[in-house]
Amino acid sequence: MEHMTVKLAIQPRTTVPENKAEFITAVVYGPKFPSTSIFVNKKAFDKTFKEAGESVIIQLEGLDKPVDVLIKDVAFSPIKGGVQHIDFYALEMGKEITTHIPLHFINEAPASKLGAVLNKVLHEVTVICKPSDLPSHLDVDLGLLINMEDQIHISDIITPARVKIEEDPHDVVVLAEEVKEEVVVDEPVIAAADVPVSEKGKTKESEETA
């Protein structure tokens, strides 16, 4: 749950890169930061995005001074695939932010040995904290699922002192469910011997009439 910051080199869009095809257009903006257009190297961003996702602070280097940001939005090309444009949100380091962070499921659930299937309802939560306190993720201890139908709620997640989860404390994060076997009912097969005599007679009469 440690706080992380990764660095990413960028360049202002006032100068066009020589190999423009290797770069992505992006914009940086925030409450105290004027909207600024930039270029980001595709390979460098892909590597950073895998490390950081949308829940880790990225320090952009290449403007007048380093800027701490979060990835606000990533647009993908519907034709070529891959990232087409990025929105970076510039942070005010003393102000609280609201953002999503992933949940990491750790340890083994004792209920699994009883045959339970773990139904993970939530994979991320919304947190409020200062950028300097933002964890890269929060751990969910599956060891709390001891018996069938046990549940882990938001209130069971341990958070750092200055980090608050926005979701309702009673919301279910993961539960141990019992696998219920489906009962298959075979439809009865009607044999000739099961046809009422009256029905057989009608059939015979029909054949004689024909």
N, C-alpha and C positions, 0 to 999 in steps of 0.2 A: 504493500500500500504506500510505498515511498513516493515522494514528490520527484518528478522527472522534468528535465528540460533538454531538448535536443536542438542542435543548430542547423540552419539551412541557409546556404548562400543564395542570394537573389541579385537582380540588377534592375534599376529603374527602367521604365518603358520609354524613357526619353532617348535612349540609345538602343538601336536594333541589333541583336546579336548576329554574328556572321553566319552561324548555322541556325537560322530561325526555326527550322523543322525540329530541332532538338529541345525546344523550349515551349513552355506553357504560359499563356497569359493569366494574370492573377490581379487581384486588387486587395489592398490593405485598408481597413477603416475601423473607426471606433469612436466612442464619445469624445475623446480628447485627441483624436488622430484624424487629420484630414484624409479623405479618400485618395489613395495613391496607387497608380497602375504600375505593375512590375512584370518582369519575366522570371520564370523559374525553370531550371533545367529538369527535363522529364525524369531522367534516371535518378537524379538526386532526390526529387520529390517522391518518386515511387518508393525509394529506400526509406525516406523519412516517414512517409504515410504508413508503411508497414510497422515501423517502430512506434510511432506516435498515435496514429488514428486521430480521433477527434477529442481525445481526453487528456492529451499530454501537451504541455506548453512548448511551443517552438520559438526559438530565437532567430529572427530573420536578420541576416548580416549582409550589408551592401547598400543601405541607405545612409543618411547622415549619421545615424547612431543605431545600435542594435534595438530591435523592437520585439517584445514578447507578444506572441499571438496564439490563438487557438484556430484550428481549421473550422470555419463556419459552414462552408458548403463546397462540395466538389461536383462539377458537372462533367458527365461522360459523353463522348461523341457517339451518337446513335448509328453513325455510318462506319467510321474507322475503328471505333472502340477506343479504350484508353481515356485518360483524363484530358479534358478540353479546357477547363477553366477552374480557378480556385478562388474562393473568398476567404481571406484571413481576417480575424477579428482582433484588433489591437487591445491589449489589456491595460487597465489601470491597476498597478500592483497593490495599491492600498484599498481598492474597492472590491466588494464581494461580487462573484460571478455565479451564474446558474448554468450548469452544463451536464451532459450525460457522461457517465463513466461505466465501463464494463464490469461485470461480476465474474470472478474467478472461483470455480467450484473446487474445493480442496478436500483432501482426506476421503476415506471410504465410508459409505453408509452401511452400518450393521444390518439395516433392514433389507439390503440387497441379498444378503446370505439367506434370508427367509423367503426369497423369491419376489421381492418387491421390485417394481419398475419405477425409476425416478422420473417424475414429470417436472421439468424445469420450466416454470411459468414465466420468469423474468430472466433476462440476460444482461440487462443494464439498469441503472437507476439514475435519477436526477439529483444532483447535489448542489448545495449552496456553500460557498467558502471563498476565501481570498485566494488569488492565483498562487501565492507562495505556499498555500496549504493543500493545493489540489493533488489528490493521490492519483496514480495512474490507473488504479483499479481498487475494488473492494473484494475481500475474500468471503466466501460463503462456506461454512464448515459442514460438510455432509455427514460428519460424525454425529450430528444431533439427531439424525433419522435412525432411531433404534428399532422401532416397531412398525408394523403395517399401519398405514394411514397417518403416520407422523408427518408434521409440516414444519417448514422453516419460514418464518415471517420476516418482514422488513426489520422489525424490532430486534431480531436475533443477530443482525449484522453488526459487527463491531466496527466503528468508524473512529478516525482520529478526532482529537478533542474539539477542533474548530471546524469540523465538517458535518453538515446536516443533510440528511436524506429527505427529499421533498415528499416521496410517496407515503401513503398511509401506513403507520406501523403495523396494522393488522393485515396488510396485503400479503398474499402467499407468494413466496419466491420459488420454493420447490417442495414437492410432496412425494411420499412413498406410497405408490398405489399397488393394490393387489391385482394380479392378472386374473380376470374372470373369463373362464372358458365358455365359448358359445355352445349352446345346446342345439344340435342339429336334429330336427324332427323329420324322419323319413315319411313321405306320403304313401299311404296304403296302395298296393297294386291290386286292381280288381281283376280276378281271374274269371274264366267262363263259368266255373262252378258256382261263383258267388252271385250270378245274375238270377233274379227271382224267376220261378217257374212260369208265372204269367207273362213275363217279358219274353222268355224263350218261346212260349206258345204263339205270341204275337208275331215273332220273327218267322216261325214255321208257317203260320197262316199266310203271312205276306208272301213267302216264297211260293206256296201252292197257288195263291191267287195269280202271281206273276206267271 
